[in-house]
Amino acid sequence: MIPDIIIRPACEEDVKGLRVVLVANRDDPSLFLRSEQNLRRCLGDFVVAKDAGQVVGCAALHAYSPSLAELLSVAVLPEYQGKGVGARLVQECLERAKAQPFSWLFLATRKVTYFARFGFQPFSRWQLPSLVLLKKLGQVFHQRPGRWLPALFGRHTIMRLQNRGH
């Protein structure tokens, strides 16, 4: 664990750092890349981990409805991985979720064991509302073409967590 890491909501000055973190993890098949424009549009969803003023990790909590949210874009610079930064980011998002009326949180991942330790459990993607599935499908086609088939037919597991705050 790195003691000087600060976890806080993302702000405009963090956009370039968010992009750096996501690009550094571009080979992670469960992580979608985002443009700077998209990051700015969704900035309120993000929390960042900073070390000496540098963004070293991020995570987002996106609300689809008053009762459903997604945990996504959990990423840490490679040199900070394995040091608890990702866990702190996930915990911050879970705390934010408890303060909201969400009944369920979900995520799509290939790291089932990692997210299971936070209480997430696999469930069928077909249990998601159709509007969420359509939005996720649209996100696939905003990736580079070489990622379309793996994203559509890959081994992503949809996991959910009942929001214990409610």
N, C-alpha and C positions, 0 to 999 in steps of 0.2 A: 504494500500500500504506500502511496506517495502522499505524505502529509500536507504539502503545500498546494495541492490541487483545489481549485475553487470551482464549485458547481453553481451555476446561476442561469436565469433565463437569457436566451440569446438576444442580441440587439444588432442594429444595423452594422456596427463596426466588426461584427463577427462573421458576416456573410462570406468574405474571402477565406477565412479560416475554416468555416464549415465545408466549403467546397474543397479545400486542401485535404481535410480529413476524409471526405467521401472519395475523392480521387485516389488517395493513398490506399483505399480499400476496394478499388475497382475490380479486383479479381475475386472478391467475395460474392459467390453466386446468389446469396440471399439478400444482398443490398442493392437497391436501385440508386443509380447516380441521379443527381438533380442539378439543373442549371442554376446559375446565380439568380436569374429571374424567378424561378420556382422557389428558391430558398427565401428570397425577399417576400414573396407572396405568402409563404407559410411560416415566416419567422416566429410568429407568436406560438407555434407548436413546439419550438426547440428549446432545449437546455444545452448548455455547453460546459465542458470541463476545460479549465484554463490553468496553465502552469507558466509562471513568469510572464503573464500577458499573452501567451500563445494558446490558441484553441488546439487542444490535444484530443478532444473527443466530443461526441454529440449524441443526442437521442431526441425523439419527437413523440409527442402525444397528440394525435389528431382526432377531433370529435367528428363523427359522422351524423350523430343525432344526440338528443339529450340523454339517451340511454346506451349508446355504443361509441367506443373509441378504439383507435389502433395505436399500438406502440410500434414505432418504426424508426428507421435510419439510425440505429444504434451502431456507432462506429468509433474506433479509437485509433490514433496513429500507431503504426506497428511497433515503434520503440516504447510505447506506453502500455501495450497489451500485456495481459497476465499480471497486472499490478493493482487490480481492483477498480480501475477507472470506469470501465463499462458497468460494473455492478453498481457503483455509486450513481451513474447516470440513470440506470433502470430504476433504482430505488427512488430517485427524485421524481421520475415520471409516475411511479406508482403512488407516491405521496400526493402529487398533483391530482391524480385520478380520484383519490379518496375524497378530495375536497369538492368533487363534481358529482352530479346525480347519475353517472354512468352505472348501468347494471353489469355490463360486461366490457372487458378489454380483450382485444385479439391481436395477433401478430402472425406474420408469415415468415418462416425461418427454415434453415437446414441445421440449426444448432439447438435441437430439441432438448438435449441434456442440460445445456446452459440455462435455457429459459424455464425448464421444469423446476430448477432450484428456487425460482421466485414464485412457484405455485401455478404456472401455466400448464394446461393439459391439452393434448391434441383433440381436435374435433373436426368434423367434416366442413370443408369450405362451402358446401351447399347449404349449410345452416346460416350462412351470412345473408343479409338482405340482398336482393338482386341489384339494387342501386349501388351497393358497396362493391359487389362483384364486377359490375360494369365499370366503375371508377378504377378499380384495380387493373382491369383489362386495359383500359386507356393508358394507365401508367406504364404498362409493359411496352406499348408502342412508342413511348417517349425515350426508350433505351436504344442503344445502338442495335441494328438488326441482328447481329450475332448473338444477342442475348434473348431474342424473342422466344425461340423454341424452348431453350432451357427454362425460361421463366414460366411459359405456359404449360410445359409438360415435365418440368423438373421434379425433383423430390422435395419440394417445399412442403412443410407441414404447417397447417393452420393450427394455432394454439389459442386458448382463451383462458381468462382468469375472471372469476366473479369478483366484482369490486367490493371488497370487504368493508369499505367505508359506509356502505348503504345496505 
